[in-house]
């Protein structure tokens, strides 16, 4: 399955396209967690990314932040907006 999201200003979703290679998909079968995101900053032109981890009930547990320097994403730029040790009330 492939999902493509398109956004317009202000974070509003303009289009959601889903291509599925099966006859029927039930909404309960979809895992809609975002594994990560990569973007390029307008101000300084640097590429940055987050990778996300979730628990068994799809709550975010961590967000690992990295910036592209040299030839890979890493933490050597001295900027780290990672989130770890997320917890939730029962």
N, C-alpha and C positions, 0 to 999 in steps of 0.2 A: 504494500500500500504506500502511496505517496501523498503527502499533504503539503499544499503550498498556500502560504498566507501572504496577502498583500495589504499594506497599510497606507493610509493617507494621513495628513497632518493631525496632530493631537492624539495619536495613538488609536484612532478609529479604524476598525477593520473594514476594508473595502471589498475584499473578495476572499472566499475560502474555497479552494478547489481540492477535491478528494478523488484520487484515482485508485480503484480497488480491483484486484485481479481475482475476484471470486464472484459468485452469483448473488450472495446475500450477506450483508454485514449488519449485525444487530448492534445497536448503540452500546450495549453492555459489554461487547467484545473489544471495544476500542480502548487502548491505553493511550491517554492523551498527555502524558507527562512529557515535558520538554527536556531532552537529554543535554542540550547546551545551545549556546548562541555565540556567533562571532560577528563583530561589527568593526567599522573603521570610524574613528572619531573625526568629526568635522573640524574641530579646532586645531588639533595637532597632527591629524592624519595617521595616528597610530592604530594598529589593529589590536583589538582586545577580545577576550572571550570568557565565558562562564561555562563550566560543566556542572551539571546538577545530579544529586543523588536523592532517592526517595525511600521511604519505608514501605512496608507491605500494604499499607492502606493509602498509598500515593501522597503522603505528606512530605514536603521537602525536608531533607536532613542536612544537606550541605550545598554550598555553591562555591566552586573553586575558580578563582579569578586568575587569569594570566594575561601577559602582554607579549606581543610578538617582537622579539629582538634577535638580531642576527639571522638565524635560520630556523627558529622554533619559538613556540609559545612557552614562556617561563616566567619566573619571578625576579629576574635580575634587574629589571627596570626600577625596582624599589617601590613599586606601587602594588598594593594588595588589598582588594576589597572582598576577599573570600569570607564566607560565613561557615562556621562549623559548630558542632555540638548543639544543633537545633533540638528543642524538645517541646512537647505538647502536653497539655493537661489531659487526663483520662476522661 
